[in-house]
């Protein structure tokens, strides 16, 4: 079954305190237009107000910023920072943002490249002082570069990291890399040859943090403050495991039922800073998106234009650039990234052609699904190009659905440049299709996931998450009427399974 882990935890070591330059909730940008939320796979009849869906998903608080032509034009907080309390979410409310941290880490890394402190294509062992890269399983020591680490093609393991309870001891950076107590993760190890596959690795971003700290001789958050946060006016943003309880205006964590989590403090700790340790606001993140898009579109930006173009170019065989994920074509070309841990979900997006974009921050475990619905509503409201939704039409009744039923085994030795993200996005080599009440379902373990028909041979998985795409399954029915294989499709990536 497809295994796209929306987690991407937060992290850090203690840094400078997060401070607010204004009273909590003091700043309110222009209100959002009326949003009608909908799912990504829809019939056209599903439309819901935001407040209704927040209650449905058990998400107490949301902050949204919309960028148009390089300027944040609509921004607003909704709901409460703490369920059951009158604690309004504002544009300056702090949220943890999971793997959205990686985009900020990448921007910082590239800023240091532009200053000559780092280089994208040099073996990172050049800068490492406290820790060295482990050898490959074969014993080889092929060079690993920042370009590989930033684009998730370095071959390292550790997709994401677990949250730490408020009272739990936190590991040092080296303990995290070595996977020793009190770290909750396995040791960082190479599982592929560098450059061979696209394998999402939060662990690889911890190597980037180590490179930055060892090359500059300073703590990661201090480097970020000096070279990025201050330059972009991101006044409340910090890379820190957890903000101090004395800091005002923080969105508290909530579980899937919408109840407060991580008690008594109200939020977990995330000691993996570069991978997932950013605490920030909707207002601050909109500044980062604007700065990266403007650097791409012209000179004199936060990054040199040539370097910004490098950042926004996908590295084969995946869809990651140097930090952000890339999707769409032409006027619909976007950079984007989601962030997820137990209790916070976030999403950012920027259009490279128009300078449009958005930020969605939530403080509930179901905020990822809500965030997708919000993104769809904003795309509809502002008539954005390139929406990846699927609008279903009437499904014809066919008598050969039973031909699709059966087990399908992943074909061996498929080209990673064609399988792309799906190469490591599937966590099983065997799929099974079954009929339940006349509808096709995909069976994984004891779980059944409904497949909605797009046409008579193509099906979409409504709850199968793929970044900026929709998960489809195309059944290959031949001239002899036999179904011999299926293709799993996500954007331009294809993975073939043969019927057993």
KOLFIMI-389148 format. One record per residue (C-alpha): residue in one letter; x, y, z. Coordinates in steps of 0.001 Angstrom, whole numbers, always signed. Layout:
+--------+---------+---------+---------+
| residu |      xx |      yy |      zz |
+--------+---------+---------+---------+
|      A |       X |       Y |       Z |
...
+--------+---------+---------+---------+
This chain:
+--------+---------+---------+---------+
| residu |      xx |      yy |      zz |
+--------+---------+---------+---------+
|      X |      +0 |      +0 |      +0 |
|      X |   +1131 |   +3485 |    -634 |
|      X |   +2965 |   +4772 |   +2392 |
|      X |   +3354 |   +8541 |   +2277 |
|      X |   +4120 |   +9515 |   +5820 |
|      X |   +2685 |  +12963 |   +6416 |
|      X |   +4733 |  +13149 |   +9577 |
|      X |   +7842 |  +15204 |   +9476 |
|      X |   +8581 |  +16173 |  +12926 |
|      X |   +9839 |  +19289 |  +14547 |
|      X |  +13039 |  +19620 |  +16324 |
|      X |  +15775 |  +21328 |  +18077 |
|      X |  +18034 |  +22283 |  +20856 |
|      X |  +17484 |  +25302 |  +23033 |
|      X |  +18128 |  +28552 |  +21207 |
|      X |  +17160 |  +32151 |  +21677 |
|      X |  +13638 |  +32582 |  +23046 |
|      X |  +10789 |  +33170 |  +20660 |
|      X |   +9443 |  +36649 |  +21237 |
|      X |   +6528 |  +38604 |  +19872 |
|      X |   +6986 |  +42160 |  +18683 |
|      X |   +3262 |  +42845 |  +19076 |
|      X |    +540 |  +41800 |  +21514 |
|      X |    -968 |  +38425 |  +20596 |
|      X |   -3615 |  +38762 |  +17907 |
|      X |   -2921 |  +42474 |  +17448 |
|      X |   -2327 |  +42244 |  +13717 |
|      X |   -5140 |  +41280 |  +11353 |
|      X |   -4685 |  +41364 |   +7609 |
|      X |   -7528 |  +41634 |   +5150 |
|      X |  -10144 |  +38953 |   +5752 |
|      X |  -10359 |  +35857 |   +3606 |
|      X |  -13044 |  +35603 |    +930 |
|      X |  -15841 |  +33181 |   +1706 |
|      X |  -14375 |  +29712 |   +1245 |
|      X |  -16314 |  +26632 |    +216 |
|      X |  -14229 |  +23587 |   +1073 |
|      X |  -14333 |  +20339 |    -880 |
|      X |  -12369 |  +17080 |   -1149 |
|      X |   -9781 |  +16495 |   -3866 |
|      X |  -11800 |  +13656 |   -5370 |
|      X |  -15309 |  +15048 |   -5689 |
|      X |  -18550 |  +15088 |   -7659 |
|      X |  -19074 |  +18864 |   -7664 |
|      X |  -21799 |  +18757 |   -5027 |
|      X |  -19566 |  +18723 |   -1936 |
|      X |  -19201 |  +22250 |    -530 |
|      X |  -18677 |  +23078 |   +3117 |
|      X |  -17919 |  +26200 |   +5172 |
|      X |  -14542 |  +26230 |   +6921 |
|      X |  -15925 |  +26342 |  +10466 |
|      X |  -18081 |  +23276 |   +9782 |
|      X |  -15091 |  +21270 |   +8525 |
|      X |  -12894 |  +22358 |  +11428 |
|      X |  -15505 |  +20911 |  +13766 |
|      X |  -15888 |  +17780 |  +11608 |
|      X |  -12144 |  +17064 |  +11659 |
|      X |  -11619 |  +18108 |  +15278 |
|      X |   -9158 |  +20877 |  +14417 |
|      X |   -9565 |  +23801 |  +16869 |
|      X |   -7330 |  +26347 |  +15137 |
|      X |   -6251 |  +27310 |  +11615 |
|      X |   -4137 |  +30150 |  +10221 |
|      X |   -4223 |  +30886 |   +6475 |
|      X |   -2283 |  +33331 |   +4310 |
|      X |   -2895 |  +33813 |    +576 |
|      X |    -258 |  +35407 |   -1657 |
|      X |   -1127 |  +37101 |   -4940 |
|      X |   +1499 |  +38316 |   -7416 |
|      X |   +4192 |  +38271 |   -4759 |
|      X |   +2213 |  +39975 |   -1995 |
|      X |    +276 |  +38529 |    +953 |
|      X |   -3205 |  +39908 |    +254 |
|      X |   -5450 |  +37755 |   +2424 |
|      X |   -4553 |  +36390 |   +5832 |
|      X |   -6636 |  +35334 |   +8775 |
|      X |   -6744 |  +33119 |  +11849 |
|      X |   -9730 |  +30930 |  +12635 |
|      X |  -10763 |  +29146 |  +15810 |
|      X |   -8802 |  +28807 |  +19001 |
|      X |   -5270 |  +27981 |  +20099 |
|      X |   -6633 |  +25698 |  +22842 |
|      X |   -9843 |  +23682 |  +22544 |
|      X |  -12532 |  +24944 |  +24878 |
|      X |  -10812 |  +28271 |  +25571 |
|      X |  -11276 |  +31776 |  +24212 |
|      X |   -7796 |  +32015 |  +22713 |
|      X |   -8106 |  +33261 |  +19153 |
|      X |   -5676 |  +32184 |  +16439 |
|      X |   -4033 |  +35141 |  +14707 |
|      X |   -1464 |  +35723 |  +11991 |
|      X |   +1307 |  +35785 |  +14599 |
|      X |    +228 |  +32613 |  +16407 |
|      X |   +3103 |  +30132 |  +16595 |
|      X |   +2633 |  +26670 |  +15108 |
|      X |   +5065 |  +23832 |  +14679 |
|      X |   +5200 |  +23062 |  +10960 |
|      X |   +6800 |  +19627 |  +10630 |
|      X |   +8645 |  +19055 |   +7391 |
|      X |   +7890 |  +22526 |   +6081 |
|      X |  +11028 |  +23127 |   +8164 |
|      X |  +12995 |  +21481 |   +5367 |
|      X |  +12166 |  +24298 |   +2941 |
|      X |  +13442 |  +26867 |   +5436 |
|      X |  +16541 |  +24730 |   +6060 |
|      X |  +17131 |  +24510 |   +2312 |
|      X |  +16773 |  +28285 |   +1920 |
|      X |  +19311 |  +28814 |   +4704 |
|      X |  +21698 |  +26258 |   +3194 |
|      X |  +21508 |  +27908 |    -226 |
|      X |  +22074 |  +31328 |   +1329 |
|      X |  +25327 |  +29990 |   +2786 |
|      X |  +26190 |  +28556 |    -645 |
|      X |  +25667 |  +32010 |   -2176 |
|      X |  +28070 |  +33468 |    +408 |
|      X |  +30755 |  +30877 |    -381 |
|      X |  +30525 |  +29159 |   +3011 |
|      X |  +29212 |  +25912 |   +1500 |
|      X |  +29188 |  +24229 |   -1907 |
|      X |  +26408 |  +22094 |   -3372 |
|      X |  +28593 |  +19512 |   -5106 |
|      X |  +31408 |  +18824 |   -2624 |
|      X |  +31518 |  +15734 |    -394 |
|      X |  +29994 |  +16901 |   +2898 |
|      X |  +32699 |  +15077 |   +4864 |
|      X |  +34773 |  +18152 |   +4049 |
|      X |  +32875 |  +20135 |   +6708 |
|      X |  +31901 |  +17438 |   +9227 |
|      X |  +33877 |  +17518 |  +12474 |
|      X |  +31797 |  +15737 |  +15161 |
|      X |  +30499 |  +12883 |  +13014 |
|      X |  +31381 |  +11188 |   +9732 |
|      X |  +29174 |   +9660 |   +7068 |
|      X |  +28689 |   +5910 |   +7492 |
|      X |  +29795 |   +3573 |   +4717 |
|      X |  +27365 |   +1976 |   +2286 |
|      X |  +26247 |   -1638 |   +2946 |
|      X |  +28734 |   -2765 |    +294 |
|      X |  +31532 |    -953 |   +2108 |
|      X |  +31781 |   +1771 |    -540 |
|      X |  +32170 |   +5381 |    +487 |
|      X |  +30779 |   +7245 |   -2503 |
|      X |  +30658 |  +11009 |   -1939 |
|      X |  +27431 |  +12514 |    -623 |
|      X |  +26789 |  +16158 |   -1477 |
|      X |  +24440 |  +18842 |    -225 |
|      X |  +22622 |  +18643 |   -3571 |
|      X |  +21847 |  +14980 |   -2841 |
|      X |  +20821 |  +15626 |    +755 |
|      X |  +18569 |  +18555 |    -147 |
|      X |  +16821 |  +16584 |   -2918 |
|      X |  +16409 |  +13296 |    -985 |
|      X |  +18667 |  +11388 |   -3380 |
|      X |  +21528 |  +10771 |    -923 |
|      X |  +20489 |   +7197 |    -129 |
|      X |  +19915 |   +7687 |   +3604 |
|      X |  +17212 |   +6062 |   +5730 |
|      X |  +14964 |   +7606 |   +8434 |
|      X |  +11914 |   +9074 |   +6785 |
|      X |  +10787 |  +11019 |   +9870 |
|      X |  +11069 |  +11212 |  +13628 |
|      X |   +8773 |  +10552 |  +16564 |
|      X |   +7390 |  +13318 |  +18746 |
|      X |   +8847 |  +13657 |  +22243 |
|      X |   +6491 |  +14047 |  +25206 |
|      X |   +6855 |  +17325 |  +27138 |
|      X |   +8867 |  +15758 |  +30003 |
|      X |  +10980 |  +13417 |  +27854 |
|      X |  +14771 |  +13871 |  +27732 |
|      X |  +15969 |  +15165 |  +24372 |
|      X |  +18942 |  +13836 |  +22387 |
|      X |  +21856 |  +15872 |  +21136 |
|      X |  +22412 |  +16181 |  +17410 |
|      X |  +25111 |  +13484 |  +17438 |
|      X |  +22882 |  +11151 |  +19482 |
|      X |  +20170 |  +11592 |  +16855 |
|      X |  +22602 |  +10789 |  +14039 |
|      X |  +23882 |   +7712 |  +15873 |
|      X |  +20413 |   +6634 |  +17004 |
|      X |  +21396 |   +6227 |  +20651 |
|      X |  +19329 |   +6991 |  +23753 |
|      X |  +17519 |   +9217 |  +24405 |
|      X |  +16995 |   +9443 |  +20625 |
|      X |  +13921 |   +7490 |  +19495 |
|      X |  +15152 |   +6802 |  +15958 |
|      X |  +17415 |   +4199 |  +14402 |
|      X |  +21001 |   +5141 |  +13488 |
|      X |  +21387 |   +7086 |  +10270 |
|      X |  +22520 |   +4654 |   +7574 |
|      X |  +22883 |   +4423 |   +3826 |
|      X |  +20373 |   +2135 |   +2145 |
|      X |  +20944 |   +3174 |   -1495 |
|      X |  +23910 |   +4329 |   -3500 |
|      X |  +23972 |   +8142 |   -3642 |
|      X |  +21942 |   +9521 |   -6540 |
|      X |  +20281 |   +6192 |   -7399 |
|      X |  +16800 |   +6657 |   -5901 |
|      X |  +14434 |   +9257 |   -4562 |
|      X |  +14026 |   +8273 |    -915 |
|      X |  +12588 |  +10868 |   +1452 |
|      X |  +14957 |  +11234 |   +4390 |
|      X |  +14530 |  +13498 |   +7368 |
|      X |  +17738 |  +11872 |   +8553 |
|      X |  +19558 |  +13371 |   +5583 |
|      X |  +18447 |  +16823 |   +6684 |
|      X |  +20063 |  +16217 |  +10046 |
|      X |  +23332 |  +15796 |   +8154 |
|      X |  +22677 |  +19215 |   +6574 |
|      X |  +22210 |  +20697 |  +10045 |
|      X |  +25503 |  +19158 |  +11138 |
|      X |  +27277 |  +20558 |   +8076 |
|      X |  +25921 |  +24067 |   +8740 |
|      X |  +26854 |  +24022 |  +12421 |
|      X |  +30319 |  +22553 |  +11836 |
|      X |  +31089 |  +24885 |   +8931 |
|      X |  +30007 |  +28039 |  +10785 |
|      X |  +30901 |  +27052 |  +14342 |
|      X |  +27491 |  +28260 |  +15548 |
|      X |  +24185 |  +26744 |  +16634 |
|      X |  +21718 |  +26119 |  +13832 |
|      X |  +19070 |  +28565 |  +15044 |
|      X |  +21622 |  +31351 |  +15482 |
|      X |  +22780 |  +30884 |  +11891 |
|      X |  +19152 |  +30932 |  +10718 |
|      X |  +18458 |  +34129 |  +12644 |
|      X |  +21479 |  +35925 |  +11241 |
|      X |  +21224 |  +34903 |   +7604 |
|      X |  +17507 |  +34300 |   +7053 |
|      X |  +14992 |  +35273 |   +9735 |
|      X |  +16338 |  +38801 |  +10212 |
|      X |  +16826 |  +39369 |   +6492 |
|      X |  +13253 |  +38326 |   +5673 |
|      X |  +11552 |  +39903 |   +8685 |
|      X |  +10464 |  +36524 |  +10090 |
|      X |  +10338 |  +37957 |  +13590 |
|      X |   +8687 |  +35100 |  +15473 |
|      X |  +10317 |  +32172 |  +13686 |
|      X |  +12832 |  +29933 |  +15447 |
|      X |  +14359 |  +26487 |  +15068 |
|      X |  +13793 |  +25145 |  +18564 |
|      X |  +12689 |  +21818 |  +20030 |
|      X |   +9875 |  +23518 |  +21911 |
|      X |   +9114 |  +27136 |  +22783 |
|      X |   +9214 |  +28114 |  +26429 |
|      X |   +5861 |  +28222 |  +28199 |
|      X |   +6398 |  +31933 |  +28851 |
|      X |   +6191 |  +32695 |  +25115 |
|      X |   +2803 |  +34165 |  +24193 |
|      X |    +418 |  +33154 |  +21429 |
|      X |   +1230 |  +29469 |  +20799 |
|      X |   -1173 |  +27021 |  +19173 |
|      X |   -1495 |  +23978 |  +21427 |
|      X |   -1476 |  +20369 |  +20208 |
|      X |   -4691 |  +18367 |  +19737 |
|      X |   -5394 |  +14704 |  +18980 |
|      X |   -7696 |  +13204 |  +16340 |
|      X |  -10765 |  +13785 |  +18495 |
|      X |   -9877 |  +17450 |  +18881 |
|      X |   -8877 |  +17127 |  +22523 |
|      X |   -5762 |  +18819 |  +23989 |
|      X |   -2642 |  +16638 |  +23759 |
|      X |    +913 |  +16735 |  +25115 |
|      X |    -208 |  +17733 |  +28566 |
|      X |    +454 |  +19536 |  +30798 |
|      X |   +2564 |  +21905 |  +28672 |
|      X |    +371 |  +21677 |  +25596 |
|      X |   +2896 |  +20791 |  +22851 |
|      X |   +5475 |  +18139 |  +22104 |
|      X |   +9215 |  +18585 |  +21538 |
|      X |  +10924 |  +18066 |  +18193 |
|      X |  +14698 |  +17916 |  +18636 |
|      X |  +15472 |  +17317 |  +14942 |
|      X |  +15785 |  +20979 |  +14001 |
|      X |  +16630 |  +21047 |  +10308 |
|      X |  +14161 |  +18275 |   +9473 |
|      X |  +11188 |  +19423 |  +11511 |
|      X |  +12082 |  +21909 |  +14232 |
|      X |  +10684 |  +25167 |  +12890 |
|      X |   +8109 |  +27067 |  +14950 |
|      X |   +6662 |  +29873 |  +12887 |
|      X |   +3561 |  +31821 |  +11889 |
|      X |   +1409 |  +32227 |   +8800 |
|      X |   +2693 |  +35778 |   +8372 |
|      X |   +6340 |  +34712 |   +8605 |
|      X |   +5989 |  +31760 |   +6246 |
|      X |   +4314 |  +33935 |   +3625 |
|      X |   +7477 |  +36085 |   +3649 |
|      X |   +9629 |  +33019 |   +2975 |
|      X |   +7411 |  +31940 |     +57 |
|      X |   +7430 |  +35441 |   -1438 |
|      X |  +11222 |  +35688 |   -1119 |
|      X |  +11898 |  +32337 |   -2811 |
|      X |   +9478 |  +32976 |   -5672 |
|      X |  +10810 |  +36497 |   -6249 |
|      X |  +14394 |  +35187 |   -6233 |
|      X |  +13403 |  +32726 |   -8945 |
|      X |  +11670 |  +35378 |  -11036 |
|      X |  +14278 |  +38130 |  -10940 |
|      X |  +17618 |  +39417 |   -9623 |
|      X |  +18365 |  +41105 |   -6289 |
|      X |  +16345 |  +38639 |   -4212 |
|      X |  +17165 |  +36748 |   -1053 |
|      X |  +19007 |  +34214 |   -3252 |
|      X |  +20809 |  +34862 |   -6546 |
|      X |  +18430 |  +34097 |   -9399 |
|      X |  +20589 |  +31298 |  -10817 |
|      X |  +20731 |  +29596 |   -7437 |
|      X |  +16965 |  +30000 |   -6937 |
|      X |  +16430 |  +28373 |  -10353 |
|      X |  +18665 |  +25505 |   -9215 |
|      X |  +16565 |  +25202 |   -6063 |
|      X |  +13370 |  +24992 |   -8123 |
|      X |  +14593 |  +22363 |  -10589 |
|      X |  +13635 |  +18752 |   -9880 |
|      X |  +16525 |  +16348 |   -9254 |
|      X |  +16027 |  +13051 |  -11095 |
|      X |  +14658 |  +10537 |  -10238 |
|      X |  +12356 |  +12387 |   -7816 |
|      X |  +10152 |  +15476 |   -7809 |
|      X |  +12162 |  +17334 |   -5204 |
|      X |  +14229 |  +20339 |   -6045 |
|      X |  +16802 |  +21511 |   -3526 |
|      X |  +14348 |  +21454 |    -642 |
|      X |  +10874 |  +22077 |   -2076 |
|      X |   +8813 |  +19610 |   -4047 |
|      X |   +7930 |  +20633 |   -7604 |
|      X |   +4694 |  +20005 |   -9513 |
|      X |   +2701 |  +21295 |  -12465 |
|      X |   +3697 |  +22690 |  -15845 |
|      X |   +3911 |  +26145 |  -17377 |
|      X |   +1737 |  +28686 |  -15585 |
|      X |    +797 |  +25965 |  -13091 |
|      X |   +4396 |  +25232 |  -12000 |
|      X |   +4547 |  +25299 |   -8195 |
|      X |   +6932 |  +24573 |   -5346 |
|      X |   +5286 |  +23124 |   -2269 |
|      X |   +5766 |  +21101 |    +889 |
|      X |   +3625 |  +19616 |   +3618 |
|      X |   +4526 |  +19145 |   +7261 |
|      X |   +3046 |  +16680 |   +9716 |
|      X |   +3585 |  +15322 |  +13181 |
|      X |   +1195 |  +13902 |  +15758 |
|      X |    -705 |  +17119 |  +16454 |
|      X |    +204 |  +19780 |  +13890 |
|      X |    -217 |  +19774 |  +10098 |
|      X |   +1007 |  +22456 |   +7707 |
|      X |   +1176 |  +23159 |   +3981 |
|      X |   +2901 |  +25822 |   +1867 |
|      X |   +2790 |  +26493 |   -1860 |
|      X |   +4196 |  +29065 |   -4263 |
|      X |   +3526 |  +29520 |   -7967 |
|      X |   +6779 |  +30180 |   -9834 |
|      X |   +5099 |  +31900 |  -12777 |
|      X |   +2559 |  +34169 |  -11076 |
|      X |   +4001 |  +34680 |   -7598 |
|      X |    +760 |  +33402 |   -6027 |
|      X |    +858 |  +31078 |   -3044 |
|      X |    -561 |  +30082 |    +296 |
|      X |    +176 |  +28988 |   +3854 |
|      X |   -2090 |  +26684 |   +5877 |
|      X |   -1255 |  +25949 |   +9537 |
|      X |   -3363 |  +23761 |  +11839 |
|      X |   -3144 |  +22500 |  +15424 |
|      X |   -4988 |  +19190 |  +15107 |
|      X |   -4042 |  +15648 |  +14135 |
|      X |   -6592 |  +15701 |  +11284 |
|      X |   -5311 |  +19001 |   +9956 |
|      X |   -3755 |  +17353 |   +6900 |
|      X |   -7126 |  +16317 |   +5475 |
|      X |   -8612 |  +19692 |   +6424 |
|      X |   -5646 |  +21418 |   +4808 |
|      X |   -6280 |  +19616 |   +1519 |
|      X |   -9881 |  +20811 |   +1579 |
|      X |   -8773 |  +24382 |   +2335 |
|      X |   -6250 |  +24303 |    -509 |
|      X |   -8978 |  +23161 |   -2895 |
|      X |  -11269 |  +25989 |   -1746 |
|      X |   -8561 |  +28614 |   -2230 |
|      X |   -7693 |  +27232 |   -5666 |
|      X |  -11364 |  +27486 |   -6607 |
|      X |  -11825 |  +30966 |   -5128 |
|      X |   -8799 |  +32451 |   -6910 |
|      X |   -9115 |  +30367 |  -10091 |
|      X |   -5609 |  +28925 |   -9857 |
|      X |   -4330 |  +26839 |  -12791 |
|      X |   -3228 |  +23260 |  -12555 |
|      X |   -5514 |  +21912 |   -9855 |
|      X |   -4902 |  +18174 |   -9422 |
|      X |   -8422 |  +17372 |   -8238 |
|      X |  -10511 |  +14704 |   -9934 |
|      X |  -14167 |  +15459 |  -10594 |
|      X |  -16030 |  +12199 |  -10965 |
|      X |  -18784 |  +11730 |  -13523 |
|      X |  -21495 |   +9075 |  -13543 |
|      X |  -19883 |   +5644 |  -13412 |
|      X |  -21115 |   +3244 |  -16096 |
|      X |  -22194 |    -203 |  -15010 |
|      X |  -19813 |   -2800 |  -16442 |
|      X |  -19862 |   -6563 |  -16198 |
|      X |  -16088 |   -7061 |  -16179 |
|      X |  -15151 |   -5581 |  -12785 |
|      X |  -14609 |   -9145 |  -11611 |
|      X |  -11777 |   -9377 |  -14156 |
|      X |   -9893 |   -6801 |  -12113 |
|      X |  -10109 |   -8789 |   -8882 |
|      X |   -6914 |  -10518 |   -7816 |
|      X |   -3380 |  -10044 |   -6592 |
|      X |    -777 |   -7928 |   -8344 |
|      X |   +2953 |   -8183 |   -7711 |
|      X |   +5371 |   -5318 |   -8267 |
|      X |   +7421 |   -5837 |  -11408 |
|      X |  +11143 |   -6224 |  -10767 |
|      X |  +13887 |   -3879 |  -11953 |
|      X |  +11775 |    -899 |  -13008 |
|      X |  +13671 |   +2235 |  -14002 |
|      X |  +13819 |   +4667 |  -11046 |
|      X |  +13736 |   +7588 |  -13480 |
|      X |  +10232 |   +6424 |  -14470 |
|      X |   +8960 |   +5216 |  -11100 |
|      X |  +10275 |   +8371 |   -9407 |
|      X |   +8565 |   +9106 |   -6110 |
|      X |   +6550 |   +5868 |   -6243 |
|      X |   +9744 |   +3781 |   -6243 |
|      X |  +10060 |   +4192 |   -2472 |
|      X |   +6519 |   +5472 |   -1833 |
|      X |   +5020 |   +1982 |   -1791 |
|      X |   +5631 |     -68 |   +1327 |
|      X |   +4513 |   -3380 |    -149 |
|      X |   +5345 |   -5367 |   -3254 |
|      X |   +1868 |   -6933 |   -3458 |
|      X |   -1515 |   -5299 |   -4066 |
|      X |   -4895 |   -7031 |   -3933 |
|      X |   -8114 |   -5792 |   -5532 |
|      X |  -11445 |   -7069 |   -4187 |
|      X |  -15127 |   -6336 |   -4830 |
|      X |  -17270 |   -5192 |   -1933 |
|      X |  -20937 |   -4423 |   -2611 |
|      X |  -20172 |   -4100 |   -6292 |
|      X |  -17377 |   -1555 |   -5793 |
|      X |  -13682 |   -2134 |   -6326 |
|      X |  -11473 |   -1822 |   -3243 |
|      X |   -7761 |   -2116 |   -2616 |
|      X |   -6937 |   -4437 |    +263 |
|      X |   -3868 |   -3856 |   +2392 |
|      X |   -3642 |   -6030 |   +5480 |
|      X |   -7014 |   -5807 |   +7191 |
|      X |   -7843 |   -2428 |   +5675 |
|      X |  -10030 |   -1867 |   +2652 |
|      X |   -9698 |   +1387 |    +691 |
|      X |  -12369 |   +2270 |   -1818 |
|      X |  -11396 |   +2939 |   -5434 |
|      X |  -13664 |   +5409 |   -7217 |
|      X |  -14038 |   +4924 |  -11002 |
|      X |  -12747 |   +7710 |  -13230 |
|      X |  -13660 |   +5623 |  -16261 |
|      X |  -14095 |   +1916 |  -16906 |
|      X |  -10426 |   +1044 |  -16424 |
|      X |   -9005 |   +3866 |  -14287 |
|      X |   -9702 |   +4279 |  -10589 |
|      X |   -8714 |   +6912 |   -8081 |
|      X |   -8103 |   +6423 |   -4370 |
|      X |   -9921 |   +9270 |   -2560 |
|      X |   -7939 |   +8856 |    +671 |
|      X |   -4567 |   +7991 |    -893 |
|      X |   -2309 |  +10965 |    -252 |
|      X |    +307 |  +11920 |   -2822 |
|      X |   +1956 |  +15359 |   -2689 |
|      X |    +294 |  +17698 |   -5228 |
|      X |   -1183 |  +14785 |   -7164 |
|      X |   -3964 |  +12205 |   -7043 |
|      X |   -3292 |   +8492 |   -6664 |
|      X |   -4689 |   +6523 |   -9618 |
|      X |   -4723 |   +2877 |  -10622 |
|      X |   -5068 |   +1986 |  -14287 |
|      X |   -6015 |   -1598 |  -15104 |
|      X |   -4507 |   -2928 |  -18340 |
|      X |   -7110 |   -5039 |  -20163 |
|      X |   -5784 |   -6625 |  -23357 |
|      X |   -7386 |   -7716 |  -26640 |
|      X |   -7968 |  -11200 |  -25229 |
|      X |  -10034 |   -9504 |  -22444 |
|      X |   -7520 |  -10619 |  -19833 |
|      X |   -6284 |   -8165 |  -17213 |
|      X |   -2574 |   -8766 |  -16897 |
|      X |   -1243 |   -5750 |  -15006 |
|      X |   -2024 |   -2440 |  -13406 |
|      X |    -198 |    +851 |  -13344 |
|      X |     -56 |   +2966 |  -10211 |
|      X |    +115 |   +6601 |  -11292 |
|      X |   +1021 |   +9754 |   -9393 |
|      X |   +1537 |  +12767 |  -11631 |
|      X |   +4275 |  +11647 |  -14071 |
|      X |   +5523 |   +8705 |  -11987 |
|      X |   +4483 |   +5164 |  -12934 |
|      X |   +4881 |   +1880 |  -11070 |
|      X |   +3766 |   -1393 |  -12724 |
|      X |   +2275 |   -4416 |  -10946 |
|      X |   +1693 |   -7726 |  -12762 |
|      X |   -1339 |   -9868 |  -11980 |
|      X |    -360 |  -13160 |  -10394 |
+--------+---------+---------+---------+
